[in-house]
Amino acid sequence: MASIRLSINQREYKVEADPQTSLLTVLREHLDLTGSKYGCGEGMCGACTVLVDGKAQRSCITRAASVAGRQITTIEGLAQGERLHPVQQAFLDVGAMQCAYCTSGMIMSAVSLLKRNPSPSESEIVDAMEGNVCRCGTYPRIVSAIQQAAGVMRASRNNEGRPAPIAPQTARRGVVAPPGPSTRAKAALAQDDNAFVAAQQTLAQDDKILIAEKGVGR
Amino acid sequence: MKDRSFDTKTVRDGASRNPHSKFAKGANLEWGTRTSVATQVEIEPERYELAASAPYHFDLDRREFFRFLGAGVLVVSVLKSGVAAQESGGSRRGRGESLPKEIDAWLHINEDGKVTVYTGKVEVGQNIRTSLTQAVAEELHVALDKIDLVMGDTKLTPFDMGTFGSRTTPTMNLQLRRVAAAARDALVGLAAAQWKTDAKNLVAEDGRVRDRQTNRTLEYAALTKGQQIAQMLPDQDPLIPPKDWKIAGQSIGKVDGRDFVTGRHRYPSDQNLPEMWYGKVLRPPAFGATLTSIDMQKAEGMLVSVVRDGDFVGVSAPSTAQAEAAVAAIQAEWKSEPQISNKELFDSLRKNTTEGKDPTGDGDRFDAGSIDMAMAAAEHKLQQTYTVNYIAHVPLEPRAALAKWDGDELTVWTGTQRPFGVRGQLAEAFRIPEEKVHVLMPDMGSGYGGKHTGETAIEAARLARAAKRPVKVVWTREEEFTWAYFRPAGVIDISSGMSADGTITAWEFHNYNSGSAGMQSYYNIPNQRIVFHATKYPLRQGSYRALAATANHFARESHMDEMAHAVKMDPLEFRLKNLEEERLRAVFEAAAKKFGWGRTKAPGQGFGMGGGYEKLGYIATFAEVQVDRKSGEVKVARVVTAFDCGAVVNPEGLRNQIEGSNVQGLGGALFEAIQFDNGKILNGRMSEYRVPRFSDVPVLETVLVDRKDQPSVGAGECPMVGLAPALGNAIFDACGVRLRGLPMVPDGLKAS
């Protein structure tokens, strides 16, 4: 059992956990922050996405110990009080959800994208979001929501007081077959802005800490 | 079309239904005798036990209701027997409970004017929590935020067979409108009594009753104060016609959307209780495997609770990691029989027919005219075979349940489309009366027909009983891919005959295993033989969004295209020539217009269509593809859908469902297929099973044919069925290659 210090949504936590424990498990099981979802356990669906130092990262394949001391933001920490983040608001306005199980991961990935690229084109949005799955198929609405949020955020940055016009719908790219199973998603992950590969590497390193059983109860 | 109309009756003279339902038949999980997963799962139990009814004695105990709900105004909705049988199924309420079996919903307005509606339907992403709230708000004239829906809670809501088959909108939406209208009339009556005036002078608006002559008003809360008024749904309850709707008919976002974008909503897998442990189940290495030896000593030495009950072996522990470690420490030997692989699938289905029936569709066999004579006389004949593979639902939230025992009383929070069905399964598994089982269904992370069963509920309950504390079981993605059930694979043979002018004269259709839903042809064909053949099948199979209608429409609408080409007719013209149904013609024509059918093609471009009638809705889907024969790339550029589901309740919600159907449908049409061999799933991970992603989505255009003169019907399934044939026909149009198996291009278009 190791003692891991985590900074989540501007709060400090000390968690007693096996150092192999994933960040997602720490969030959900130890801290009862259940807004980040389990969807696949291998970083292929994006439901577990959180921000680490502002960048999207798959918490299910990130070892909690590897992000100790870094700034972690989960969906629960995105709004400022009652004021929603523009991306959250845009998802509501556009109705970019059905069952909404993917929504927190989608929103976190989109926030990360807009931080890096405040005016993404439609195809840049598609590329950046390719690692997030919405099984209900609300993708076109999610793209629209991200475009709307981008406009709102640009406007507030420019202090113009009104949203910049949203780029007109360009022809959307269609299904391309082949690639094989999810190769596009893998490619998207590889070039993702997160420290995903690095996180996997750190997973392999630090096995020195004694592994102890977690006690009964929490 | 079946007559779906029904009128309401008071409870006392309302006929009851058969209490001896076979509904729970699929729930054959018995501890000590079976593995943890039933191999036979009932598919959509729509046709069960509609006939017989028995008298019952009912005495609605008002005091009970008001003790539970508080003072106010209560309206109870009762279905007429025929519909009750279909919607409410075999009532599983035990004796001694004084509720009539036909109650399908009730609405209560408390002393603060807050409206609470109780329905057994559940929210799985189809957004009925919103559309049903709209229906109530419309008729009751209250703001949306004054209304709460309690859904799918077996203690608080009336029995409901389940949320599937696109039944919520045509039945529950209408019932709730009636209930709300009755409540409104009751409130107007109270105001009239208070003011000693004629109710005709009064109107309900915006949460209050107003006197048109004097303009005085009374809030609903002031009217319900101190009241204990209960009433059954009256016979006559004129509803607001769709053309005058103000709240219904509008695009309204998820009523509790804010909880979802902030992560506050708790799905079944997010449930938590003090002292809760996490459960894991030991899985056999192959389907149907049985234990031959087991050594649990090492696991039992850990800080965990270990259970062996027959072939069920599981553990619970303070953390998931500990539970996993304990399961890994169990040494088990299994024995299993050799099983077929997906390579032998279609041969096997065709060769192993059984006497079974399909409970899902509208019938297993249809005959008209004389098929043999018509075939002999036909000038053009065509015979083809179509296939569909097994596919997985892949709900993004896997199955999950949290179970807790209080003595012999069991409470389970779980994700299911059939909370009352799961209650029955739990009662049967633990041999306790259903009154002792309480199932709650928090709005869940989708189902698509894949969560009709209660596997995790039973597992969590068994582990919780052993651990003497609450236990939560959440399946991993691999477990969900392996131990849930699949959409049935199938083989469809079609033989057809036409006269020289393209009139279809003969139609013979044989479906092996995929199911009979949507099997009947809506084209005018005088001579038909349509047969569903049950077969032995290798994987656990069950319901799926649109179920067999996808396979049957794919085969029928692909074949229609092949017939059109055989007589050198335009595929649209050919369809319309053989189609009388006015609403179906209308969607084909609307979609064709929007699509620009008949325009010139660019090289490699192809246009195709598919459509039909399913779950009371009418659909036509037109697709544009781009095919590169060199690379094998197939690109879907654009999909245009025209849909008629009667009067539209929530236009954006409806568009969302249609777009989602098309996106999800792309997967099964083009690349989704379960690979299996010898009792194992070979591609049971998200990295191995391709689902549609952002880049797969074409331009999606939707035409809503808003028929305000027609009753509103469901929209979660029908829009899916036109896509696969539209894509196949478009691929043929682009390059002359006819694809007759789903998925069509899992590895691109092979070189010819």
Interface residues (C-beta under 8 A of the other chain):
Chain A: D18 Q20 T21 T25 R28 E29 D32 L33 T34 G35 S36 K37 Y38 G39 C40 G41 E42 M44 C45 A47 T74 I75 E76 L78 A79 L84 Q88 Q89 F91 L92 D93 G95 M97 Q98 C99 A100 Y101 C102 T103 S104 I107 I125 V126 D127 M129 E130 N132 V133 C134 R135 C136 G137 T138 Y139 P140 R141 I142 V143 A171 R172 R173 G174 V175 V176 A177 P178 G180 P181 S182 R184 A185 K186 E213 K214 G215 V216 G217 R218
Chain B: V124 G125 Q126 N127 S251 G253 K254 G257 R258 F260 V261 T262 G263 R264 H265 R266 Y267 S269 D270 N272 E275 Y278 M302 L303 P318 S319 T320 A321 Q322 V394 P395 L396 E397 P398 D443 M444 G445 S446 Y448 V474 T476 R477 V625 Q626 G632 E633 V634 K635 V636 A637 R638 E652 G653 N656 Q657 E659 G660 S661 N662 V663 Q664 L666 L670 F671 N683 R685 M686 S687 E688 Y689 R690 V691 P692 R693 F694 S695 D696 V697 P698 V699 L700 V745 P746 D747 G748 L749
